C-alpha cells in the first residue's frame, strides 16, 4: 500500500469520529500531488482535521506557522498529527510537542519560506 493510500485509509477510519467532514480535496488532490513529487528521504507532518488536512514537509524551509497554527488553536475534535515517511511508506501518530520540534527543523541549505498574510 502506498503512503497516500495509507493516509486515505486513516482518514476514512477517523470519519466516524468527525474527521475530514469537508475539504477532502486537501488529501485526495493537494496532498496527493505533493506526495507524487516527493523524493527519497522526505518526511512530512500530516495534520488530519475536521475540515481538511495539512501536509508539511520537514526541513523544507517553510515557516513552522503553517503547521503550528493547527496545533495551537483549539479544535473539536482535536487535530491529529502523523509523521509520514516517503522511503518506508509509513504513517504513524506523533504528539504535538514532537511535531512542533520537527516543524522547526531548518532546511539543510538555510532556505527560509516565510508565512505572511499581508
C-alpha positions in Angstrom: 0.0 0.0 0.0 1.4 3.4 -0.9 1.9 6.3 1.5 -1.1 8.1 0.1 -3.3 5.0 0.3 -2.4 4.6 3.9 -3.2 8.2 4.6 -6.6 7.9 2.9 -7.3 4.7 4.9 -6.5 6.6 8.2 -8.7 9.5 7.2 -11.6 7.1 6.3 -11.2 5.3 9.6 -11.4 8.6 11.5 -14.5 9.9 9.8 -16.9 8.4 12.4 -15.0 10.5 15.0 -15.6 13.7 13.0 -12.5 14.0 10.9 -12.3 15.1 7.2 -16.0 16.0 7.0 -15.1 18.6 4.4 -12.3 19.7 2.1 -11.4 16.1 1.2 -9.5 17.5 -1.8 -6.8 18.6 0.6 -5.9 15.0 0.9 -7.0 13.5 -2.4 -5.8 16.3 -4.7 -3.3 18.6 -2.9 -1.5 16.1 -0.6 -1.6 13.5 -3.4 0.2 15.9 -5.8 2.8 16.8 -3.2 3.5 13.1 -2.5 3.7 12.4 -6.2 6.6 14.8 -6.3 8.3 13.5 -3.2 11.9 12.5 -3.3 13.5 9.7 -1.3 14.3 10.7 2.3 11.4 13.2 2.5 9.4 13.3 5.7 6.2 15.1 6.4 4.0 16.1 9.3 0.4 15.4 8.3 -2.4 17.0 10.2 -5.8 15.5 9.9 -8.6 18.0 10.8 -12.3 18.1 10.9 -12.2 20.1 7.6 -9.2 19.2 5.5 -5.6 18.3 6.1 -2.2 19.9 6.2 0.9 18.2 4.7 4.0 19.9 6.0 7.4 18.9 4.6 10.0 18.7 7.4 13.3 20.6 6.8 11.8 22.4 3.7 12.4 25.9 5.0 8.7 26.6 5.3 7.7 28.8 8.3 6.6 26.5 11.1 3.4 28.6 11.4 2.0 26.6 8.5 1.9 23.6 10.9 1.8 25.1 14.4 -1.4 27.1 13.7 -3.2 23.8 13.6 -1.6 22.7 16.9 -2.0 26.0 18.8 -5.7 26.6 18.1 -8.4 24.6 19.9 -10.5 22.4 17.5 -13.2 19.9 18.2 -12.4 17.2 17.5 -8.7 18.0 18.3 -6.5 17.8 15.2 -4.5 14.6 14.8 -0.8 14.7 13.7 1.1 11.9 12.0 4.7 11.5 10.8 4.7 10.3 7.2 8.0 8.9 5.7 8.4 8.5 2.0 11.2 5.9 2.0 9.3 3.4 4.1 5.7 4.5 3.2 4.9 4.7 6.9 2.4 6.9 8.7 2.5 6.9 12.5 0.8 9.2 15.1 3.0 11.8 16.7 2.4 14.1 19.6 2.0 17.9 19.3 5.4 18.7 21.0 7.3 16.3 18.8 5.6 17.7 15.7 6.3 21.2 16.8 10.0 20.3 17.2 10.2 18.7 13.8 8.4 21.7 12.2 11.3 23.9 13.4 13.9 21.7 11.6 15.8 24.0 9.4 16.4 23.5 5.6 19.9 21.9 5.2 20.9 24.8 2.9 19.4 27.5 5.1 16.4 28.2 2.8 13.6 30.1 4.5 10.0 30.5 3.3 8.1 33.0 5.5 4.5 32.9 6.4 2.7 36.2 5.7 -0.9 37.1 5.4 -0.4 40.7 4.3 
